[in-house]
Amino acid sequence: MRIVWKHLPLAMHKNAPLAHAASQAAHKQGKFWEMHDLIFANQKQLSAEKFIEHARQLNLDVARFEKDMLSPEIKREVDRDAAEAAKMGITGTPGFFINGRFLRGAKPFADFKTLIDEELAKS
């Protein structure tokens, strides 16, 4: 099994691009999921200052984190993911692909189980 995360900051969320950049900056220090969880747990506090606070909490190299969060390299990574989503016709989140089959939106576990069982039956 492999999980691949792709970024798709939605235009309706003005702080989404920076949140995605923060998670990618944390990824560069091996803490993507930890930053992801902190960002989602604090969705009403999306700011550079809050992301830096999260970086401290995760014992990241904060200077490196800040530099990476604002870097053109990470912006290109996030933009590339968003362009890929647009090319595939994906306009919202969350979205999931299981063996190439798209599951749109927040779904109950049963929907995932059905799709996974169908794919397993093929193999």
Residue pairs with C-beta under 8 A, 6 or more apart in sequence:
5 32
5 36
6 81
6 84
6 85
7 20
7 23
7 24
7 77
7 78
7 81
7 82
8 81
8 82
8 85
8 90
8 92
8 93
8 95
9 16
9 17
9 19
9 20
9 78
9 82
10 16
10 92
10 93
13 19
13 46
15 46
15 47
16 46
17 75
17 78
18 46
18 47
18 48
18 51
18 69
19 39
19 46
19 51
20 78
21 68
21 69
21 70
21 74
21 75
21 78
22 35
22 39
22 48
22 51
22 54
22 55
22 65
22 69
23 32
23 35
23 36
23 39
24 32
24 68
24 69
24 74
24 77
24 78
25 35
25 55
25 65
25 66
25 68
25 69
25 71
25 74
26 32
26 34
26 35
26 36
26 54
26 55
26 58
26 60
26 65
27 35
28 64
28 68
29 60
29 61
29 64
29 65
31 58
31 60
34 58
35 51
35 54
35 55
35 58
38 54
38 57
38 58
39 46
39 51
39 54
42 50
42 54
48 66
48 69
51 65
51 69
52 62
52 65
52 66
55 62
55 65
55 66
56 62
68 74
85 91
85 95
90 102
92 104
92 105
94 105
94 106
95 102
95 103
95 104
95 105
96 102
96 103
96 107
96 112
97 103
98 112
98 115
98 116
98 119
99 119
99 122
101 115
101 119
103 111
103 112
103 115
